[in-house]
Amino acid sequence: MHGFRIRSDPPKPFMTAATLPLRRNPPFRIMPGFNITLGFTIFYLSLIVLIPLAAIFLKTFSLSWDEFVHAATAPRVMASYRLSFGASLIAAAVNVVFGGIVAWTLVRYEFPGKKIIDALVDLPFALPTAVAGIALTALYAPNGWLGSGLEQLGIKVAFTPLGVVVALTFIGLPFVVRTVQPVLEEFEAEYEEAAASLGASRLQTFAHVIFPAVMPSLITGFALAFARAAGEYGSVIFIAGNMPMVSEITPLLIVTKLEQYDYAGATAIAMVMLLVSFTMLFAINLLQAWSRRRGQRLRTQS
Amino acid sequence: MNSTAIALPIVLDKPARVPSATTEPVWVKVLLMGVALAFLTLFLFIPLLAVFTEALRKGVDAYFAAITEPDALSAIRLTLTTAAIAVPLNLVFGVAAAWTIAKFEFRGKNLLLTLIDLPFSVSPIISGLIYVLIFGAQGWIGQWLIDHDIQILFAVPGIVLATVFVTFPFVARELIPLMQSQGVEEEEAALVLGANGWQTFWKVTLPNIKWGLLYGVILCNARAMGEFGAVSVVSGHIRGETNTMPLHVEILYNEYNFSAAFAVASLLALLALATLAIKSFIEWRIYRGAPEALQGENAA
């Protein structure tokens, strides 16, 4: 933890409170507990998160480059990346469209039961993934409530890649709704009134005034839903069927390698997933900073 | 003159036309509401309903038999124990981290914030894998653990560790924005008037953050009791010993004992519903007091 240089703690024993404000750049603080809380925070963070995560990097560095490439790009592994990332992209896109409509409906319209529906949008955050997994499988299985109807139309959902998309759509559902909702709530009616009084049709007002204001939050919601879906395990494994090369997601492949005591193989795949996650985290931080700046600019212009 | 007097009421008779510039036609409204409700019904309400109907398919007696058989009870006990250790640990951490970050200025604060959020961006499977790499037989200290006859992996300590990891950020990320918005004036006033650090925390800070704290704790608890992937990697799936409730659901399901699997799952679904109800209640409480208090809470 060399990155943390603490500027303003008063360690010198001969200093008195009276001399501190003159000698130090930040003013003397009377708030207690900085050293102990920062110390504990960094200690606990290192113990629980940083040192264990470093294990993946160290294990990866114990492999030769060829071993790493071989383990991380075998055909079965590549097929699992295509499924995990492909299905996550589709599910996040579905959530952008329908999550956007749900957010719009919840903010703009009044209807009975709205408060309860609003609260239930967070269900995928609160419901254990295994429960979601078996419930979706029971529904979309060929003899299930929804699966039997779809089967007659010739559509198979459970135990196919389409089932993976369904589970990942469920998991990502709250992200787009919850990022778009506050932006729509804060959006001032004056802009729409101005556009309308200048002769814009409702569709033009939506396309040129409302949509550009909401767009950054839609993209952020998409990225959050994608990032969550790519690593998802519990809700997917029941409905996926888990056939190698066809419906086997990357996290399941890691578990399979672990069960075969192939620690190196599991770690190489995990490393690829971690790099994707960290890239997504970085992108999401940039996106959120961008949409905050945009929001501020819109507000200061009014 | 006369004509305007007559024309005016006619114009005023049609104000209903004016707002249409900033609202949608009725058919668009109905269509959007229909699409939204159909989507939520298909992906949220029907799956939730399915959990309870499948659980009760073989009758109430079978339901209670499934949740009171010894393996189920032992899974419930392990889940409660795990949450009872993981949640308080992350609670203490959350308060300490929020105190440091919200009340003081120091270099590297943004890096620290990003690192605290890391467990949310890591796949649950990787959260379990890291502990296998450390404590497993081929791991860093695996041999030492075997020599000293200490069991961490495929035992309760491993399950607790994995749970602590996946629920790590919940309390901290609720408290940090809340305490940042409250500033330090009230604490400084208490300290100037002679209170010591603990008194200031208990009597000034804690009453200000209690709802945010409870909010973080119930979300942390829901995840701790429901975590599947990370716990599955480190558990070893020993029936009656290292099975948590979600793992027990998986075992029953894979044995085609569907109604028993859904019976245990329905307990977890009730936990989720209770969590959402308390969450909504706290949001209502906080919004009544300070509307800005719950910003930055989305995206768990």
Interface residues (C-beta under 8 A of the other chain):
Chain A: G3 F4 R5 I6 R7 S8 P26 R29 I30 M31 P32 G33 F34 I36 T37 L38 F40 T41 I42 Y44 L45 I48 V49 L50 P52 L53 A55 I56 K59 F98 I101 V102 W104 T105 L106 Y109 F111 K115 I117 A119 L120 V121 D122 L123 P124 F125 A126 L127 P128 T129 A130 V131 A132 I134 A135 L136 A138 L139 W145 L146 V166 T169 F170 L173 P174 F175 R178 T179 P182 A189 E192 E193 A196 S197 R202 T205 L224 A227 A230 G231 E232 Y233 G234 F238 P251 L252 I254 V255 L258 Y261 Y263 A266 T267 A270 M273 L274 S277 F278 M280 L281 N285
Chain B: S20 A21 T22 T23 E24 P25 K29 L32 M33 V35 A36 L37 F39 L40 L42 F43 L44 F45 I46 P47 L48 A50 V51 E54 F93 A96 A97 W99 T100 K103 F104 E105 F106 R107 G108 L111 L112 T114 L115 I116 D117 L118 P119 S121 V122 S123 P124 I125 I126 L129 I130 Y131 V132 L133 I134 G136 Q138 G139 W140 L161 V164 F165 F168 V184 E187 E188 L191 V192 N196 G197 T200 F201 L219 A222 M225 G226 E227 F228 G229 S232 V233 M245 P246 L247 V249 E250 Y253 F258 A261 F262 A265 L268 A269 L271 A272 L273 T275 L276 A277 K279 S280 Q295 N298 A299 A300
